[in-house]
Amino acid sequence: MLFRLAADAVLLLHLAFILFAVLGGALALRWRWAPLVHLPAASWGLFVEITGRICPLTYLENTLRIKAGLSGYAESFIEHYLLAIIYPAGLTREIQFALAGVVIAVNIAIYGRLLVRKRASPEKHT
């Protein structure tokens, strides 16, 4: 039971990381320090997508699921609703490249807006 809960927690963490990598730049619109955390996260996500590597969170989650003996158990709520978002069926290299492009485009738009806003109001950017 504990391993299954830990695996579900890792799955939620994985989803949160993906969302942060894609949209975390928006936090920079509010907090100046956010890019210090977001840019490395977005870079890692981009690296994983472009190279086709498997994220270490995936290995951790799978290890915990195996230790929980989930092969014979029904899906949990988290598995049912979130696994398909993080690991969509039919994920190909082309789709991974497209997803990487979306991450880049979203973050260019966010940081572009941040730069425009910073230039328009140089005396206050907190």
N, CA, C and O of each residue as an XYZ file, in Angstrom:
504
protein
N       0.820     -1.193      0.000
C       0.000      0.000      0.000
C       0.866      1.260      0.000
O       0.586      2.218     -0.720
N       1.933      1.244      0.826
C       2.802      2.404      0.920
C       3.523      2.662     -0.411
O       3.671      3.813     -0.821
N       3.970      1.596     -1.081
C       4.651      1.763     -2.364
C       3.689      2.298     -3.427
O       4.074      3.101     -4.277
N       2.451      1.849     -3.371
C       1.468      2.345     -4.336
C       1.202      3.838     -4.116
O       1.131      4.602     -5.079
N       1.058      4.248     -2.875
C       0.863      5.667     -2.578
C       2.081      6.483     -2.996
O       1.943      7.587     -3.523
N       3.267      5.943     -2.762
C       4.487      6.636     -3.170
C       4.551      6.762     -4.690
O       4.944      7.805     -5.211
N       4.164      5.700     -5.404
C       4.151      5.746     -6.866
C       3.148      6.783     -7.362
O       3.437      7.520     -8.305
N       1.986      6.846     -6.746
C       0.993      7.861     -7.124
C       1.513      9.264     -6.838
O       1.268     10.188     -7.614
N       2.229      9.428     -5.727
C       2.804     10.731     -5.393
C       3.853     11.135     -6.431
O       3.922     12.297     -6.831
N       4.666     10.175     -6.861
C       5.663     10.471     -7.896
C       4.969     10.847     -9.198
O       5.423     11.747     -9.906
N       3.872     10.165     -9.520
C       3.120     10.498    -10.726
C       2.596     11.931    -10.655
O       2.671     12.662    -11.642
N       2.069     12.337     -9.507
C       1.598     13.713     -9.341
C       2.751     14.712     -9.436
O       2.610     15.776    -10.040
N       3.880     14.365     -8.841
C       5.065     15.215     -8.933
C       5.505     15.356    -10.389
O       5.877     16.442    -10.835
N       5.459     14.249    -11.119
C       5.837     14.248    -12.533
C       4.923     15.174    -13.331
O       5.396     15.961    -14.152
N       3.628     15.083    -13.093
C       2.675     15.959    -13.778
C       2.936     17.422    -13.411
O       2.911     18.294    -14.280
N       3.183     17.689    -12.138
C       3.465     19.059    -11.699
C       4.733     19.592    -12.365
O       4.790     20.755    -12.762
N       5.745     18.737    -12.485
C       6.988     19.156    -13.133
C       6.747     19.481    -14.602
O       7.260     20.477    -15.113
N       5.967     18.644    -15.282
C       5.653     18.886    -16.695
C       4.926     20.219    -16.844
O       5.275     21.024    -17.707
N       3.931     20.452    -16.019
C       3.191     21.716    -16.075
C       4.101     22.904    -15.772
O       3.998     23.949    -16.415
N       4.985     22.743    -14.798
C       5.912     23.807    -14.452
C       6.885     24.074    -15.596
O       7.187     25.230    -15.891
N       7.382     23.013    -16.246
C       8.311     23.185    -17.366
C       7.650     23.933    -18.515
O       8.287     24.756    -19.173
N       6.382     23.650    -18.755
C       5.678     24.289    -19.865
C       5.211     25.695    -19.501
O       5.384     26.619    -20.297
N       4.635     25.878    -18.342
C       3.977     27.134    -17.990
C       4.640     27.923    -16.866
O       4.183     29.014    -16.523
N       5.697     27.389    -16.298
C       6.324     28.031    -15.138
C       6.893     29.399    -15.410
O       7.073     30.192    -14.486
N       7.178     29.688    -16.664
C       7.676     31.019    -17.000
C       6.693     32.107    -16.608
O       7.088     33.244    -16.352
N       5.418     31.761    -16.560
C       4.408     32.747    -16.161
C       4.651     33.244    -14.740
O       4.263     34.362    -14.403
N       5.282     32.435    -13.911
C       5.605     32.869    -12.554
C       6.608     34.014    -12.568
O       6.655     34.820    -11.640
N       7.409     34.079    -13.626
C       8.388     35.167    -13.739
C       7.713     36.512    -13.924
O       8.308     37.555    -13.653
N       6.473     36.491    -14.384
C       5.732     37.741    -14.510
C       5.428     38.331    -13.132
O       5.195     39.532    -12.995
N       5.434     37.478    -12.128
C       5.120     37.901    -10.765
C       6.364     38.003     -9.877
O       6.494     38.940     -9.089
N       7.291     37.020    -10.010
C       8.473     36.953     -9.153
C       9.745     36.935     -9.990
O       9.896     36.107    -10.888
N      10.650     37.847     -9.693
C      11.895     37.948    -10.464
C      12.774     36.718    -10.339
O      13.537     36.426    -11.261
N      12.699     35.989     -9.243
C      13.546     34.831     -9.025
C      13.061     33.585     -9.760
O      13.812     32.617     -9.880
N      11.840     33.587    -10.246
C      11.247     32.390    -10.864
C      12.063     31.826    -12.029
O      12.177     30.605    -12.134
N      12.633     32.650    -12.905
C      13.423     32.070    -14.002
C      14.621     31.245    -13.527
O      15.067     30.337    -14.227
N      15.138     31.561    -12.340
C      16.270     30.789    -11.811
C      15.892     29.328    -11.568
O      16.747     28.444    -11.635
N      14.645     29.083    -11.294
C      14.153     27.722    -11.082
C      13.533     27.174    -12.364
O      13.724     26.009    -12.715
N      12.791     28.027    -13.050
C      12.050     27.561    -14.218
C      12.932     27.218    -15.420
O      12.730     26.182    -16.052
N      13.893     28.062    -15.739
C      14.700     27.814    -16.933
C      15.453     26.482    -16.883
O      15.486     25.783    -17.895
N      16.056     26.098    -15.758
C      16.663     24.759    -15.718
C      15.621     23.631    -15.870
O      15.889     22.621    -16.520
N      14.448     23.809    -15.275
C      13.394     22.793    -15.391
C      12.920     22.676    -16.838
O      12.759     21.570    -17.354
N      12.700     23.808    -17.485
C      12.264     23.797    -18.884
C      13.349     23.208    -19.777
O      13.047     22.475    -20.719
N      14.598     23.520    -19.489
C      15.705     22.966    -20.274
C      15.774     21.447    -20.129
O      15.988     20.732    -21.107
N      15.593     20.967    -18.913
C      15.595     19.520    -18.690
C      14.445     18.868    -19.455
O      14.642     17.856    -20.128
N      13.259     19.437    -19.355
C      12.113     18.885    -20.080
C      12.342     18.868    -21.577
O      12.000     17.896    -22.251
N      12.914     19.928    -22.096
C      13.229     20.000    -23.522
C      14.262     18.942    -23.894
O      14.122     18.266    -24.913
N      15.291     18.799    -23.079
C      16.332     17.792    -23.315
C      15.739     16.384    -23.356
O      16.061     15.597    -24.246
N      14.882     16.073    -22.403
C      14.263     14.747    -22.347
C      13.417     14.499    -23.588
O      13.469     13.414    -24.166
N      12.638     15.496    -24.002
C      11.773     15.335    -25.174
C      12.581     15.180    -26.460
O      12.286     14.310    -27.279
N      13.584     16.007    -26.636
C      14.341     15.993    -27.882
C      15.204     14.740    -28.008
O      15.331     14.183    -29.098
N      15.792     14.297    -26.911
C      16.688     13.137    -26.978
C      15.948     11.812    -26.851
O      16.535     10.756    -27.088
N      14.675     11.847    -26.483
C      13.922     10.609    -26.330
C      14.280      9.822    -25.087
O      13.958      8.640    -24.975
N      14.936     10.469    -24.168
C      15.304      9.800    -22.910
C      14.071      9.611    -22.036
O      13.017     10.204    -22.266
N      14.239      8.779    -21.044
C      13.174      8.567    -20.076
C      13.533      9.344    -18.820
O      14.648      9.240    -18.310
N      12.594     10.113    -18.335
C      12.798     10.928    -17.151
C      13.063     10.036    -15.938
O      12.436      8.985    -15.804
N      13.971     10.431    -15.061
C      14.222      9.643    -13.850
C      12.974      9.453    -12.987
O      12.868      8.462    -12.264
N      12.040     10.383    -13.056
C      10.796     10.205    -12.297
C      10.009      9.002    -12.811
O       9.319      8.337    -12.038
N      10.107      8.721    -14.105
C       9.436      7.553    -14.667
C      10.041      6.271    -14.096
O       9.316      5.354    -13.712
N      11.371      6.214    -14.041
C      12.027      5.038    -13.462
C      11.631      4.860    -12.006
O      11.340      3.747    -11.567
N      11.619      5.955    -11.257
C      11.249      5.872     -9.841
C       9.820      5.387     -9.686
O       9.538      4.511     -8.868
N       8.926      5.954    -10.467
C       7.520      5.541    -10.386
C       7.369      4.063    -10.720
O       6.687      3.334     -9.999
N       7.996      3.609    -11.804
C       7.892      2.204    -12.201
C       8.459      1.281    -11.140
O       7.887      0.225    -10.870
N       9.578      1.664    -10.533
C      10.170      0.857     -9.470
C       9.212      0.736     -8.295
O       9.039     -0.350     -7.740
N       8.597      1.830     -7.919
C       7.645      1.804     -6.804
C       6.415      0.967     -7.141
O       5.897      0.252     -6.283
N       5.946      1.051     -8.381
C       4.778      0.258     -8.781
C       5.101     -1.234     -8.755
O       4.276     -2.045     -8.332
N       6.296     -1.593     -9.205
C       6.697     -3.007     -9.178
C       6.792     -3.491     -7.734
O       6.332     -4.585     -7.408
N       7.393     -2.668     -6.868
C       7.488     -3.036     -5.451
C       6.114     -3.152     -4.805
O       5.935     -3.906     -3.848
N       5.146     -2.408     -5.325
C       3.779     -2.475     -4.794
C       3.038     -3.676     -5.341
O       1.943     -3.987     -4.872
N       3.611     -4.365     -6.331
C       2.957     -5.530     -6.917
C       1.687     -5.174     -7.666
O       0.687     -5.885     -7.556
N       1.706     -4.095     -8.422
C       0.494     -3.600     -9.056
C       0.055     -4.368    -10.287
O      -1.022     -4.100    -10.820
N       0.836     -5.293    -10.743
C       0.472     -5.974    -11.983
C      -0.893     -6.654    -11.903
O      -1.579     -6.774    -12.918
N      -1.291     -7.095    -10.728
C      -2.568     -7.777    -10.602
C      -3.691     -6.938    -10.036
O      -4.777     -7.460     -9.784
N      -3.465     -5.668     -9.830
C      -4.457     -4.807     -9.184
C      -5.152     -3.905    -10.196
O      -4.619     -3.618    -11.268
N      -6.341     -3.468     -9.836
C      -7.089     -2.520    -10.670
C      -6.435     -1.148    -10.565
O      -5.668     -0.883     -9.640
N      -6.750     -0.273    -11.531
C      -6.191      1.072    -11.538
C      -6.693      1.893    -10.363
O      -7.805      1.703     -9.869
N      -5.842      2.807     -9.934
C      -6.291      3.780     -8.939
C      -6.860      4.981     -9.683
O      -6.750      5.073    -10.905
N      -7.448      5.872     -8.960
C      -7.990      7.096     -9.545
C      -6.896      7.867    -10.277
O      -7.081      8.309    -11.411
N      -5.762      8.020     -9.613
C      -4.655      8.768    -10.204
C      -4.174      8.096    -11.480
O      -3.975      8.763    -12.496
N      -3.987      6.784    -11.438
C      -3.535      6.067    -12.637
C      -4.525      6.239    -13.783
O      -4.128      6.461    -14.928
N      -5.785      6.139    -13.477
C      -6.805      6.201    -14.519
C      -6.842      7.562    -15.212
O      -6.966      7.635    -16.434
N      -6.736      8.628    -14.440
C      -6.895      9.964    -15.006
C      -5.595     10.644    -15.423
O      -5.609     11.491    -16.316
N      -4.478     10.295    -14.801
C      -3.242     11.020    -15.086
C      -2.238     10.269    -15.955
O      -1.461     10.902    -16.670
N      -2.231      8.953    -15.914
C      -1.250      8.209    -16.714
C      -1.363      8.534    -18.195
O      -0.346      8.693    -18.871
N      -2.577      8.634    -18.706
C      -2.767      8.910    -20.134
C      -2.297     10.318    -20.507
O      -1.932     10.553    -21.659
N      -2.299     11.245    -19.571
C      -1.811     12.601    -19.850
C      -0.285     12.596    -19.923
O       0.300     13.194    -20.825
N       0.349     11.924    -18.978
C       1.810     11.911    -18.924
C       2.398     10.946    -19.949
O       3.426     11.238    -20.561
N       1.753      9.803    -20.138
C       2.241      8.791    -21.078
C       1.154      8.481    -22.100
O       0.550      7.411    -22.031
N       0.884      9.376    -23.043
C      -0.209      9.136    -23.995
C       0.072      7.941    -24.905
O       1.216      7.680    -25.276
N      -0.987      7.227    -25.253
C      -0.866      6.098    -26.176
C      -0.438      6.628    -27.537
O      -0.899      7.687    -27.964
N       0.421      5.916    -28.207
C       0.855      6.312    -29.541
C       1.875      7.432    -29.561
O       2.060      8.070    -30.598
N       2.543      7.690    -28.448
C       3.552      8.748    -28.399
C       4.718      8.362    -29.305
O       5.359      7.332    -29.100
N       4.983      9.188    -30.297
C       6.065      8.931    -31.252
C       7.136     10.004    -31.111
O       6.933     11.003    -30.420
N       8.277      9.799    -31.768
C       9.340     10.802    -31.755
C       8.844     12.111    -32.365
O       9.186     13.192    -31.887
N       8.041     12.011    -33.419
C       7.518     13.214    -34.053
C       6.637     14.004    -33.092
O       6.703     15.232    -33.039
N       5.821     13.292    -32.342
C       4.967     13.955    -31.355
C       5.830     14.572    -30.256
O       5.544     15.674    -29.788
N       6.884     13.866    -29.843
C       7.776     14.414    -28.827
C       8.435     15.703    -29.318
O       8.567     16.658    -28.553
N       8.850     15.738    -30.592
C       9.432     16.958    -31.147
C       8.397     18.078    -31.183
O       8.717     19.231    -30.892
N       7.165     17.747    -31.537
C       6.104     18.756    -31.555
C       5.859     19.292    -30.150
O       5.691     20.498    -29.966
N       5.837     18.408    -29.160
C       5.655     18.842    -27.772
C       6.799     19.741    -27.323
O       6.584     20.734    -26.629
N       8.012     19.388    -27.723
C       9.169     20.232    -27.400
C       8.995     21.611    -28.032
O       9.315     22.626    -27.413
N       8.491     21.647    -29.256
C       8.240     22.927    -29.923
C       7.205     23.760    -29.189
O       7.340     24.980    -29.091
N       6.176     23.110    -28.675
C       5.151     23.819    -27.904
C       5.765     24.412    -26.638
O       5.481     25.558    -26.286
N       6.601     23.639    -25.955
C       7.259     24.135    -24.745
C       8.104     25.366    -25.074
O       8.071     26.362    -24.351
N       8.856     25.287    -26.165
C       9.693     26.420    -26.566
C       8.832     27.631    -26.902
O       9.113     28.733    -26.431
N       7.795     27.449    -27.702
C       6.939     28.562    -28.126
C       6.257     29.228    -26.941
O       6.225     30.456    -26.856
N       5.710     28.433    -26.027
C       5.025     28.995    -24.857
C       6.003     29.814    -24.018
O       5.680     30.913    -23.568
N       7.183     29.273    -23.816
C       8.146     29.979    -22.970
C       8.736     31.199    -23.658
O       9.018     32.191    -22.986
N       8.932     31.165    -24.955
C       9.375     32.363    -25.672
C       8.318     33.460    -25.529
O       8.653     34.625    -25.315
N       7.053     33.088    -25.647
C       5.978     34.077    -25.503
C       5.962     34.665    -24.092
O       5.832     35.878    -23.924
N       6.092     33.820    -23.094
C       6.057     34.305    -21.705
C       7.245     35.199    -21.405
O       7.079     36.299    -20.878
N       8.447     34.733    -21.739
C       9.631     35.533    -21.436
C       9.715     36.770    -22.333
O      10.264     37.792    -21.923
N       9.182     36.686    -23.536
C       9.105     37.867    -24.397
C       8.237     38.937    -23.765
O       8.591     40.116    -23.758
N       7.099     38.519    -23.235
C       6.215     39.472    -22.549
C       6.907     40.066    -21.328
O       6.781     41.258    -21.046
N       7.637     39.222    -20.611
C       8.362     39.696    -19.437
C       9.381     40.757    -19.827
O       9.503     41.773    -19.142
N      10.111     40.540    -20.910
C      11.096     41.523    -21.363
C      10.436     42.828    -21.799
O      10.933     43.911    -21.489
N       9.327     42.729    -22.513
C       8.605     43.929    -22.941
C       8.121     44.710    -21.726
O       8.250     45.933    -21.666
N       7.565     43.989    -20.763
C       7.071     44.640    -19.543
C       8.211     45.274    -18.750
O       8.059     46.357    -18.186
N       9.351     44.590    -18.713
C      10.498     45.114    -17.971
C      11.026     46.393    -18.623
O      11.386     47.341    -17.925
N      11.073     46.422    -19.937
C      11.543     47.620    -20.640
C      10.570     48.781    -20.500
O      10.985     49.940    -20.473
N       9.287     48.479    -20.413
C       8.273     49.530    -20.280
C       8.258     50.143    -18.882
O       7.869     51.298    -18.708
N       8.685     49.361    -17.884
C       8.650     49.823    -16.501
C       9.940     49.428    -15.787
O       9.915     48.544    -14.930
N      11.062     50.055    -16.117
C      12.348     49.641    -15.544
C      12.503     49.947    -14.065
O      13.344     49.340    -13.401
N      11.713     50.874    -13.531
C      11.876     51.224    -12.121
C      11.260     50.211    -11.170
O      11.637     50.179     -9.999
N      10.316     49.373    -11.631
C       9.681     48.412    -10.739
C       9.449     47.107    -11.489
O       8.668     47.077    -12.440
N      10.120     46.016    -11.074
C       9.883     44.705    -11.674
C       9.987     43.620    -10.608
O      10.842     42.739    -10.691
N       9.127     43.688     -9.623
C       9.061     42.647     -8.597
C       7.770     41.902     -8.692
O       7.528     40.984     -7.908
